Amino acid sequence: MHSNSSPKIKRTSVREEAYMILRDWIVQGILTPGQQLRDKELAEQLGVSRTPIREALLKLEDDGFVETKPSRSTIVSPIQFEGVLNIYSIVWTLEKLAMEQAFDFIEEKHLIEMEAINHEVKKAIDAGNQIVAVQKDDDFHSIYINLSTNDELKRILSGLKQKLIRIELFYFNQVSDVHLSVDEHDRIIQALRNGNSTMALNMIEKNWKESYIRIQAHSKRIKSGEDKYE
């Protein structure tokens, strides 16, 4: 782990800051699936007492990012493909709701911004920079989610997206056709430019569904042993 470059916590909400840092490390794979987490070690890394670390770990457990074993050891939750469809289906349903609420507020300047972000997604994918690619992908969807002005919807989606970002980063280098998300984004923009709300909603669902299908296909190949040489 990166003890020398670990960020030291300065803000007043120490528990929340510790939670955010640990969650980012789990999402980005710095803390790996199944890795044991020791509060003393983490406290030293972040320059805080053990109490906020323990509180952060409890919140991470509530969110499904860590697990406490019967022996009381805490580990990073394994990446399990089972149940992933549940998260994807909730995300595309809530994103479609956000789009319905945002549709009348989307202007050409927002479409230009979405095009620029999508270009950044493509650049990051081409460069093999998975963290930037996934973060820019999230930025793309955030344009219309923020325009929905539905704070509760944004809050729920934000939490769910972290779980999906973790899954997509985990599979990023192993899944073929990851570039297809750029084309799907283009179609969302095209539908919005044409004022076609039905098409925009359909493309949002297709975008998330295709991501799921790509990961599902890879997961099946692993189980059948087809990926030994990839």
Accessible surface in RSA format (square Angstrom, percent):
REM  Atomic radii and reference values for relative SASA: ProtOr
REM  Chains: A
REM  Algorithm: Lee & Richards
REM  Probe-radius: 1.40
REM  Slices: 20
REM RES _ NUM      All-atoms   Total-Side   Main-Chain    Non-polar    All polar
REM                ABS   REL    ABS   REL    ABS   REL    ABS   REL    ABS   REL
RES MET A   1    94.36  48.9  24.39  16.1  69.97 166.6  30.44  25.9  63.92  84.7
RES HIS A   2   107.81  58.9  99.48  69.1   8.33  21.3  67.85  69.9  39.96  46.5
RES SER A   3    65.49  55.3  57.10  76.2   8.40  19.3  31.70  67.5  33.80  47.3
RES ASN A   4   154.73 106.7 119.47 115.5  35.26  84.9  36.92  88.8 117.81 113.9
RES SER A   5    88.32  74.6  58.86  78.5  29.46  67.9  54.68 116.4  33.64  47.1
RES SER A   6     9.32   7.9   0.00   0.0   9.32  21.5   0.84   1.8   8.48  11.9
RES PRO A   7    63.60  46.4  53.03  48.3  10.57  38.4  63.60  52.5   0.00   0.0
RES LYS A   8   106.57  52.0  91.83  56.3  14.74  35.1  76.20  68.6  30.37  32.3
RES ILE A   9    21.20  12.1   0.22   0.2  20.98  50.6   0.28   0.2  20.92  56.8
RES LYS A  10   182.04  88.8 146.57  89.9  35.47  84.4 116.22 104.6  65.83  70.1
RES ARG A  11   164.88  69.2 155.16  79.1   9.71  23.1  64.18  87.7 100.69  61.0
RES THR A  12   139.58  99.3 112.98 114.5  26.60  63.4  91.64 123.1  47.94  72.5
RES SER A  13    60.14  50.8  49.83  66.5  10.31  23.8  44.06  93.8  16.08  22.5
RES VAL A  14    47.86  31.5  45.30  41.0   2.57   6.2  45.30  39.4   2.57   7.0
RES ARG A  15   122.56  51.5 120.30  61.3   2.26   5.4  15.09  20.6 107.47  65.1
RES GLU A  16    68.50  39.3  68.27  51.6   0.23   0.5  37.45  72.4  31.05  25.3
RES GLU A  17    34.35  19.7  32.29  24.4   2.06   4.9   5.42  10.5  28.93  23.6
RES ALA A  18     0.00   0.0   0.00   0.0   0.00   0.0   0.00   0.0   0.00   0.0
RES TYR A  19     8.42   3.9   8.42   4.8   0.00   0.0   3.05   2.3   5.37   6.6
RES MET A  20    78.07  40.4  78.07  51.7   0.00   0.0  71.61  60.9   6.45   8.6
RES ILE A  21    22.06  12.6  20.26  15.1   1.81   4.4  22.06  15.9   0.00   0.0
RES LEU A  22     0.84   0.5   0.84   0.6   0.00   0.0   0.84   0.6   0.00   0.0
RES ARG A  23    25.86  10.9  25.86  13.2   0.00   0.0   0.22   0.3  25.63  15.5
RES ASP A  24    54.45  38.1  53.90  53.7   0.54   1.3   8.24  19.4  46.21  46.1
RES TRP A  25    24.94  10.0  24.94  12.1   0.00   0.0   8.79   4.7  16.14  26.2
RES ILE A  26     1.42   0.8   0.07   0.1   1.35   3.3   0.07   0.0   1.35   3.7
RES VAL A  27     6.80   4.5   4.98   4.5   1.82   4.4   4.98   4.3   1.82   4.9
RES GLN A  28    59.23  33.1  39.13  28.6  20.10  47.9   3.03   6.5  56.20  42.6
RES GLY A  29    36.53  45.0   0.00   N/A  36.53  45.0  22.66  62.2  13.87  31.1
RES ILE A  30    58.94  33.5  39.38  29.3  19.56  47.2  46.65  33.6  12.29  33.4
RES LEU A  31     0.20   0.1   0.10   0.1   0.10   0.3   0.10   0.1   0.10   0.3
RES THR A  32    67.03  47.7  67.03  68.0   0.00   0.0  51.17  68.7  15.86  24.0
RES PRO A  33    51.19  37.3  29.52  26.9  21.67  78.8  29.90  24.7  21.28 132.3
RES GLY A  34    39.02  48.1   0.00   N/A  39.02  48.1  20.03  55.0  18.98  42.5
RES GLN A  35    50.78  28.4  40.82  29.8   9.95  23.7  28.34  60.3  22.43  17.0
RES GLN A  36    77.78  43.5  64.89  47.4  12.89  30.7  12.83  27.3  64.95  49.3
RES LEU A  37    10.73   6.0   1.75   1.3   8.98  22.6   2.72   1.9   8.01  21.5
RES ARG A  38   129.08  54.2 122.10  62.2   6.98  16.6  44.80  61.2  84.28  51.1
RES ASP A  39    27.66  19.4  24.64  24.5   3.02   7.1   3.74   8.8  23.92  23.9
RES LYS A  40   113.18  55.2 112.95  69.3   0.23   0.6  77.77  70.0  35.41  37.7
RES GLU A  41    78.97  45.3  76.00  57.5   2.97   7.1  32.58  63.0  46.39  37.9
RES LEU A  42     1.44   0.8   1.44   1.0   0.00   0.0   1.44   1.0   0.00   0.0
RES ALA A  43     4.29   3.9   4.07   6.3   0.22   0.5   4.07   5.7   0.22   0.6
RES GLU A  44   112.69  64.7  90.86  68.7  21.83  52.0  50.94  98.5  61.75  50.4
RES GLN A  45    13.83   7.7   9.38   6.9   4.45  10.6  13.27  28.3   0.56   0.4
RES LEU A  46     0.00   0.0   0.00   0.0   0.00   0.0   0.00   0.0   0.00   0.0
RES GLY A  47    49.91  61.5   0.00   N/A  49.91  61.5  22.40  61.5  27.51  61.6
RES VAL A  48    29.91  19.7   7.87   7.1  22.04  53.1  18.69  16.2  11.23  30.4
RES SER A  49    71.52  60.4  53.90  71.9  17.62  40.6  53.51 114.0  18.01  25.2
RES ARG A  50    98.04  41.2  94.98  48.4   3.06   7.3  31.09  42.5  66.95  40.6
RES THR A  51    77.24  54.9  76.40  77.5   0.84   2.0  46.37  62.3  30.87  46.7
RES PRO A  52    15.60  11.4  15.57  14.2   0.03   0.1  15.60  12.9   0.00   0.0
RES ILE A  53     0.00   0.0   0.00   0.0   0.00   0.0   0.00   0.0   0.00   0.0
RES ARG A  54   116.09  48.7 113.71  58.0   2.38   5.7  43.39  59.3  72.71  44.1
RES GLU A  55    66.81  38.4  62.55  47.3   4.26  10.1  19.02  36.8  47.79  39.0
RES ALA A  56     0.00   0.0   0.00   0.0   0.00   0.0   0.00   0.0   0.00   0.0
RES LEU A  57    16.65   9.3  15.59  11.2   1.06   2.7  15.94  11.2   0.71   1.9
RES LEU A  58   115.19  64.2 113.85  81.4   1.35   3.4 114.25  80.2   0.94   2.5
RES LYS A  59    79.30  38.7  76.62  47.0   2.68   6.4  56.80  51.1  22.50  24.0
RES LEU A  60     0.05   0.0   0.05   0.0   0.00   0.0   0.05   0.0   0.00   0.0
RES GLU A  61    63.04  36.2  52.47  39.7  10.57  25.2  19.92  38.5  43.12  35.2
RES ASP A  62   125.94  88.2  88.61  88.2  37.33  88.3  26.81  63.1  99.13  98.9
RES ASP A  63    42.89  30.0  38.65  38.5   4.24  10.0  10.89  25.6  32.00  31.9
RES GLY A  64    42.32  52.2   0.00   N/A  42.32  52.2  27.07  74.3  15.25  34.2
RES PHE A  65     6.14   3.1   6.14   3.8   0.00   0.0   6.14   3.7   0.00   0.0
RES VAL A  66     2.09   1.4   0.00   0.0   2.09   5.0   0.00   0.0   2.09   5.7
RES GLU A  67    56.98  32.7  55.61  42.1   1.38   3.3  26.78  51.8  30.20  24.7
RES THR A  68    42.54  30.3  18.19  18.4  24.35  58.0  10.94  14.7  31.60  47.8
RES LYS A  69    79.53  38.8  78.57  48.2   0.96   2.3  39.91  35.9  39.62  42.2
RES PRO A  70   133.21  97.1 100.77  91.9  32.44 117.9 114.06  94.2  19.15 119.0
RES SER A  71    89.99  76.0  55.25  73.7  34.74  80.0  58.61 124.8  31.38  44.0
RES ARG A  72   185.29  77.8 168.01  85.6  17.28  41.1  69.55  95.1 115.73  70.1
RES SER A  73    29.75  25.1  21.68  28.9   8.07  18.6  20.24  43.1   9.52  13.3
RES THR A  74    20.58  14.6  18.93  19.2   1.65   3.9   3.10   4.2  17.48  26.4
RES ILE A  75    23.34  13.3  23.34  17.4   0.00   0.0  23.34  16.8   0.00   0.0
RES VAL A  76     0.00   0.0   0.00   0.0   0.00   0.0   0.00   0.0   0.00   0.0
RES SER A  77     7.33   6.2   7.33   9.8   0.00   0.0   6.41  13.7   0.92   1.3
RES PRO A  78    51.70  37.7  43.87  40.0   7.83  28.5  43.87  36.2   7.83  48.7
RES ILE A  79    31.30  17.8   4.50   3.3  26.80  64.6   7.20   5.2  24.10  65.4
RES GLN A  80   114.59  64.1 100.08  73.1  14.51  34.5  21.02  44.7  93.58  71.0
RES PHE A  81    30.73  15.4  25.44  15.8   5.28  13.7  25.50  15.5   5.23  15.0
RES GLU A  82   119.58  68.7  99.26  75.1  20.32  48.4  74.26 143.6  45.32  37.0
RES GLY A  83    40.71  50.2   0.00   N/A  40.71  50.2  25.46  69.9  15.25  34.1
RES VAL A  84     3.30   2.2   2.95   2.7   0.35   0.9   3.22   2.8   0.08   0.2
RES LEU A  85    78.18  43.5  77.26  55.3   0.92   2.3  77.26  54.3   0.92   2.5
RES ASN A  86    95.80  66.1  93.97  90.8   1.83   4.4  19.95  48.0  75.85  73.3
RES ILE A  87    33.33  19.0  33.33  24.8   0.00   0.0  33.33  24.0   0.00   0.0
RES TYR A  88     0.00   0.0   0.00   0.0   0.00   0.0   0.00   0.0   0.00   0.0
RES SER A  89    34.34  29.0  33.62  44.9   0.72   1.7  21.05  44.8  13.29  18.6
RES ILE A  90    80.54  45.8  77.34  57.6   3.20   7.7  80.50  58.0   0.04   0.1
RES VAL A  91     0.00   0.0   0.00   0.0   0.00   0.0   0.00   0.0   0.00   0.0
RES TRP A  92    25.55  10.3  25.55  12.4   0.00   0.0  15.77   8.4   9.78  15.9
RES THR A  93    79.37  56.5  76.27  77.3   3.11   7.4  61.40  82.5  17.97  27.2
RES LEU A  94    32.31  18.0  32.31  23.1   0.00   0.0  32.31  22.7   0.00   0.0
RES GLU A  95     0.00   0.0   0.00   0.0   0.00   0.0   0.00   0.0   0.00   0.0
RES LYS A  96    51.72  25.2  51.72  31.7   0.00   0.0  20.85  18.8  30.88  32.9
RES LEU A  97    70.81  39.4  68.68  49.1   2.13   5.4  70.08  49.2   0.73   2.0
RES ALA A  98     0.00   0.0   0.00   0.0   0.00   0.0   0.00   0.0   0.00   0.0
RES MET A  99     0.63   0.3   0.63   0.4   0.00   0.0   0.63   0.5   0.00   0.0
RES GLU A 100   103.71  59.5  79.04  59.8  24.67  58.7  28.40  54.9  75.32  61.5
RES GLN A 101    68.33  38.2  52.91  38.7  15.42  36.7  32.10  68.3  36.23  27.5
RES ALA A 102     0.00   0.0   0.00   0.0   0.00   0.0   0.00   0.0   0.00   0.0
RES PHE A 103    50.38  25.2  44.08  27.3   6.30  16.4  44.08  26.7   6.30  18.0
RES ASP A 104   128.61  90.1  94.74  94.3  33.87  80.1  29.23  68.8  99.38  99.1
RES PHE A 105   117.35  58.7 110.75  68.6   6.60  17.2 115.13  69.8   2.22   6.4
RES ILE A 106    27.62  15.7   4.81   3.6  22.81  55.0   4.81   3.5  22.81  61.9
RES GLU A 107    95.75  55.0  88.86  67.2   6.89  16.4  35.65  69.0  60.10  49.1
RES GLU A 108    87.36  50.2  78.88  59.7   8.48  20.2  56.48 109.3  30.88  25.2
RES LYS A 109   132.10  64.4 121.17  74.3  10.93  26.0  70.47  63.4  61.64  65.7
RES HIS A 110    25.44  13.9  25.44  17.7   0.00   0.0  14.83  15.3  10.61  12.3
RES LEU A 111     8.19   4.6   8.19   5.9   0.00   0.0   8.19   5.7   0.00   0.0
RES ILE A 112    97.48  55.5  96.66  72.0   0.82   2.0  96.66  69.6   0.82   2.2
RES GLU A 113    83.03  47.7  78.82  59.6   4.21  10.0  27.47  53.1  55.56  45.4
RES MET A 114     0.12   0.1   0.12   0.1   0.00   0.0   0.00   0.0   0.12   0.2
RES GLU A 115    68.40  39.3  60.96  46.1   7.44  17.7  27.35  52.9  41.05  33.5
RES ALA A 116    57.55  52.9  47.61  73.5   9.94  22.6  55.81  78.6   1.74   4.6
RES ILE A 117    23.81  13.5  23.32  17.4   0.48   1.2  23.81  17.1   0.00   0.0
RES ASN A 118     4.91   3.4   4.27   4.1   0.64   1.5   2.67   6.4   2.23   2.2
RES HIS A 119   107.67  58.8 101.69  70.7   5.98  15.3  72.96  75.2  34.71  40.4
RES GLU A 120    60.59  34.8  59.53  45.0   1.06   2.5  14.19  27.4  46.40  37.9
RES VAL A 121     1.51   1.0   1.51   1.4   0.00   0.0   1.51   1.3   0.00   0.0
RES LYS A 122    99.57  48.6  99.53  61.1   0.04   0.1  68.39  61.6  31.18  33.2
RES LYS A 123   112.20  54.7 106.42  65.3   5.78  13.8  66.18  59.6  46.02  49.0
RES ALA A 124     6.94   6.4   1.55   2.4   5.38  12.2   6.64   9.3   0.30   0.8
RES ILE A 125    23.33  13.3  13.71  10.2   9.62  23.2  13.71   9.9   9.62  26.1
RES ASP A 126   100.36  70.3  62.16  61.9  38.19  90.3  34.13  80.3  66.23  66.0
RES ALA A 127    82.81  76.1  42.21  65.1  40.60  92.4  54.44  76.7  28.37  75.1
RES GLY A 128    39.25  48.4   0.00   N/A  39.25  48.4  24.51  67.3  14.75  33.0
RES ASN A 129    67.43  46.5  61.72  59.6   5.71  13.7  15.13  36.4  52.30  50.6
RES GLN A 130    49.66  27.8  49.48  36.2   0.18   0.4   6.26  13.3  43.40  32.9
RES ILE A 131    59.54  33.9  58.98  43.9   0.56   1.3  59.04  42.5   0.50   1.4
RES VAL A 132    53.14  35.0  52.99  48.0   0.15   0.4  53.14  46.2   0.00   0.0
RES ALA A 133     2.80   2.6   1.83   2.8   0.97   2.2   2.13   3.0   0.67   1.8
RES VAL A 134    10.29   6.8   8.24   7.5   2.05   4.9   9.55   8.3   0.74   2.0
RES GLN A 135    85.50  47.8  83.09  60.7   2.41   5.7  29.84  63.5  55.65  42.2
RES LYS A 136    63.64  31.0  63.64  39.0   0.00   0.0  17.51  15.8  46.13  49.1
RES ASP A 137    20.35  14.3  20.35  20.3   0.00   0.0   7.86  18.5  12.49  12.5
RES ASP A 138    36.35  25.5  34.12  34.0   2.24   5.3   5.05  11.9  31.31  31.2
RES ASP A 139    59.63  41.8  57.51  57.2   2.12   5.0  10.58  24.9  49.05  48.9
RES PHE A 140     0.00   0.0   0.00   0.0   0.00   0.0   0.00   0.0   0.00   0.0
RES HIS A 141     0.90   0.5   0.90   0.6   0.00   0.0   0.03   0.0   0.87   1.0
RES SER A 142    32.60  27.6  32.60  43.5   0.00   0.0  15.61  33.3  16.99  23.8
RES ILE A 143    21.62  12.3  17.65  13.1   3.97   9.6  20.26  14.6   1.36   3.7
RES TYR A 144     0.09   0.0   0.09   0.1   0.00   0.0   0.09   0.1   0.00   0.0
RES ILE A 145     9.67   5.5   9.67   7.2   0.00   0.0   9.67   7.0   0.00   0.0
RES ASN A 146    80.27  55.4  72.79  70.3   7.47  18.0  22.22  53.5  58.04  56.1
RES LEU A 147    36.62  20.4  34.69  24.8   1.93   4.9  35.73  25.1   0.89   2.4
RES SER A 148     6.86   5.8   0.00   0.0   6.86  15.8   0.00   0.0   6.86   9.6
RES THR A 149   108.34  77.1  84.75  85.9  23.60  56.2  64.68  86.9  43.67  66.0
RES ASN A 150    41.78  28.8  35.93  34.7   5.84  14.1  10.16  24.5  31.61  30.6
RES ASP A 151   105.67  74.0  96.84  96.4   8.83  20.9  36.50  85.9  69.18  69.0
RES GLU A 152    97.39  55.9  93.45  70.7   3.94   9.4  49.83  96.4  47.56  38.8
RES LEU A 153     7.26   4.0   5.04   3.6   2.22   5.6   6.67   4.7   0.59   1.6
RES LYS A 154    58.57  28.6  54.42  33.4   4.15   9.9  26.46  23.8  32.10  34.2
RES ARG A 155   149.97  63.0 137.65  70.2  12.31  29.3  74.47 101.8  75.49  45.8
RES ILE A 156    70.52  40.1  63.75  47.5   6.78  16.3  68.66  49.4   1.86   5.0
RES LEU A 157     2.49   1.4   2.49   1.8   0.00   0.0   2.49   1.7   0.00   0.0
RES SER A 158    57.71  48.8  49.87  66.6   7.84  18.1  29.06  61.9  28.65  40.1
RES GLY A 159    35.02  43.2   0.00   N/A  35.02  43.2  31.67  86.9   3.35   7.5
RES LEU A 160    29.77  16.6  28.22  20.2   1.55   3.9  28.85  20.3   0.92   2.5
RES LYS A 161     8.72   4.3   8.72   5.3   0.00   0.0   7.12   6.4   1.59   1.7
RES GLN A 162    28.34  15.8  28.34  20.7   0.00   0.0   0.46   1.0  27.87  21.1
RES LYS A 163    64.65  31.5  62.97  38.6   1.69   4.0  23.31  21.0  41.34  44.0
RES LEU A 164     1.62   0.9   1.62   1.2   0.00   0.0   1.62   1.1   0.00   0.0
RES ILE A 165    18.04  10.3  17.88  13.3   0.16   0.4  18.04  13.0   0.00   0.0
RES ARG A 166    19.34   8.1  18.38   9.4   0.96   2.3   5.87   8.0  13.47   8.2
RES ILE A 167    13.13   7.5  13.13   9.8   0.00   0.0  13.13   9.5   0.00   0.0
RES GLU A 168    30.06  17.3  27.44  20.8   2.62   6.2  12.41  24.0  17.65  14.4
RES LEU A 169    19.09  10.6   8.73   6.2  10.35  26.0   9.02   6.3  10.07  27.1
RES PHE A 170    89.67  44.9  74.50  46.1  15.17  39.5  83.52  50.6   6.15  17.6
RES TYR A 171    12.51   5.8  12.51   7.1   0.00   0.0   1.43   1.1  11.08  13.7
RES PHE A 172    18.30   9.2  12.36   7.7   5.95  15.5  15.10   9.2   3.21   9.2
RES ASN A 173   111.28  76.7  73.69  71.2  37.58  90.5  32.25  77.6  79.02  76.4
RES GLN A 174    72.26  40.4  58.50  42.8  13.75  32.7  34.53  73.5  37.73  28.6
RES VAL A 175    17.04  11.2   7.68   7.0   9.36  22.6   8.49   7.4   8.55  23.2
RES SER A 176    72.81  61.5  60.27  80.4  12.54  28.9  49.54 105.5  23.28  32.6
RES ASP A 177    70.09  49.1  62.57  62.3   7.52  17.8   1.63   3.8  68.46  68.3
RES VAL A 178    39.76  26.2  39.55  35.8   0.20   0.5  39.55  34.4   0.20   0.6
RES HIS A 179    90.74  49.6  89.69  62.3   1.05   2.7  57.96  59.7  32.78  38.1
RES LEU A 180    60.50  33.7  60.45  43.2   0.06   0.1  60.45  42.5   0.06   0.1
RES SER A 181    12.72  10.7  12.72  17.0   0.00   0.0   8.33  17.7   4.40   6.2
RES VAL A 182    12.77   8.4  12.77  11.6   0.00   0.0  12.77  11.1   0.00   0.0
RES ASP A 183    55.22  38.7  54.78  54.5   0.44   1.0  10.02  23.6  45.20  45.1
RES GLU A 184     5.82   3.3   5.82   4.4   0.00   0.0   2.03   3.9   3.79   3.1
RES HIS A 185     0.00   0.0   0.00   0.0   0.00   0.0   0.00   0.0   0.00   0.0
RES ASP A 186    71.33  50.0  66.80  66.5   4.53  10.7  23.56  55.5  47.76  47.6
RES ARG A 187   116.02  48.7 114.22  58.2   1.80   4.3  31.52  43.1  84.50  51.2
RES ILE A 188     0.00   0.0   0.00   0.0   0.00   0.0   0.00   0.0   0.00   0.0
RES ILE A 189     4.53   2.6   4.53   3.4   0.00   0.0   4.53   3.3   0.00   0.0
RES GLN A 190   111.02  62.1 107.28  78.4   3.74   8.9  31.89  67.9  79.13  60.0
RES ALA A 191     2.82   2.6   0.00   0.0   2.81   6.4   2.47   3.5   0.35   0.9
RES LEU A 192    15.27   8.5   1.38   1.0  13.88  34.9   1.38   1.0  13.88  37.4
RES ARG A 193   104.48  43.9  76.45  39.0  28.03  66.7  51.90  70.9  52.59  31.9
RES ASN A 194   105.60  72.8  71.65  69.2  33.95  81.8  21.88  52.7  83.72  80.9
RES GLY A 195    49.87  61.5   0.00   N/A  49.87  61.5  24.79  68.0  25.08  56.2
RES ASN A 196    63.07  43.5  57.11  55.2   5.96  14.4  13.50  32.5  49.57  47.9
RES SER A 197    43.20  36.5  40.90  54.6   2.30   5.3  10.80  23.0  32.40  45.4
RES THR A 198    89.55  63.7  87.33  88.5   2.21   5.3  56.36  75.7  33.18  50.2
RES MET A 199    88.91  46.0  87.64  58.0   1.26   3.0  76.91  65.4  12.00  15.9
RES ALA A 200     0.00   0.0   0.00   0.0   0.00   0.0   0.00   0.0   0.00   0.0
RES LEU A 201    27.95  15.6  27.95  20.0   0.00   0.0  27.95  19.6   0.00   0.0
RES ASN A 202    80.89  55.8  74.79  72.3   6.10  14.7  19.42  46.7  61.47  59.4
RES MET A 203    11.83   6.1  11.83   7.8   0.00   0.0   0.12   0.1  11.70  15.5
RES ILE A 204     0.00   0.0   0.00   0.0   0.00   0.0   0.00   0.0   0.00   0.0
RES GLU A 205    37.84  21.7  37.84  28.6   0.00   0.0   7.46  14.4  30.38  24.8
RES LYS A 206    84.59  41.3  80.93  49.7   3.66   8.7  52.98  47.7  31.61  33.7
RES ASN A 207     5.00   3.4   4.89   4.7   0.11   0.3   0.51   1.2   4.49   4.3
RES TRP A 208    11.93   4.8  11.93   5.8   0.00   0.0  11.93   6.4   0.00   0.0
RES LYS A 209    76.12  37.1  76.12  46.7   0.00   0.0  38.82  34.9  37.30  39.7
RES GLU A 210    42.94  24.7  42.94  32.5   0.00   0.0   1.87   3.6  41.06  33.5
RES SER A 211    15.65  13.2  13.64  18.2   2.01   4.6   5.01  10.7  10.65  14.9
RES TYR A 212    21.36  10.0  21.36  12.2   0.00   0.0   9.74   7.3  11.62  14.3
RES ILE A 213    77.23  43.9  77.07  57.4   0.16   0.4  77.07  55.5   0.16   0.4
RES ARG A 214    27.09  11.4  21.16  10.8   5.93  14.1  18.22  24.9   8.87   5.4
RES ILE A 215     7.02   4.0   7.02   5.2   0.00   0.0   7.02   5.1   0.00   0.0
RES GLN A 216    49.01  27.4  49.01  35.8   0.00   0.0   1.40   3.0  47.61  36.1
RES ALA A 217    42.07  38.7  36.23  55.9   5.84  13.3  40.96  57.7   1.11   2.9
RES HIS A 218     4.38   2.4   4.38   3.0   0.00   0.0   4.36   4.5   0.02   0.0
RES SER A 219    10.08   8.5   8.39  11.2   1.68   3.9   2.05   4.4   8.02  11.2
RES LYS A 220   130.61  63.7 125.49  77.0   5.12  12.2  82.02  73.8  48.59  51.8
RES ARG A 221    59.96  25.2  58.84  30.0   1.12   2.7  32.13  43.9  27.83  16.9
RES ILE A 222    87.81  50.0  74.65  55.6  13.16  31.7  76.29  54.9  11.52  31.3
RES LYS A 223   149.87  73.1 111.20  68.2  38.67  92.1  89.96  81.0  59.91  63.8
RES SER A 224    74.08  62.6  35.89  47.9  38.19  88.0  46.94 100.0  27.13  38.0
RES GLY A 225    27.00  33.3   0.00   N/A  27.00  33.3  18.88  51.8   8.12  18.2
RES GLU A 226   114.86  65.9  88.77  67.2  26.09  62.1  40.23  77.8  74.63  60.9
RES ASP A 227    23.53  16.5  13.30  13.2  10.23  24.2  13.10  30.8  10.43  10.4
RES LYS A 228   156.84  76.5 118.96  73.0  37.89  90.2  72.62  65.4  84.23  89.7
RES TYR A 229   205.88  96.1 170.82  97.2  35.06  91.2 135.76 102.0  70.12  86.4
RES GLU A 230   150.85  86.6  82.18  62.2  68.68 163.5  73.35 141.9  77.50  63.3
END  Absolute sums over single chains surface
CHAIN  1 A    12248.7      10237.5       2011.2       6529.6       5719.1
END  Absolute sums over all chains
TOTAL         12248.7      10237.5       2011.2       6529.6       5719.1
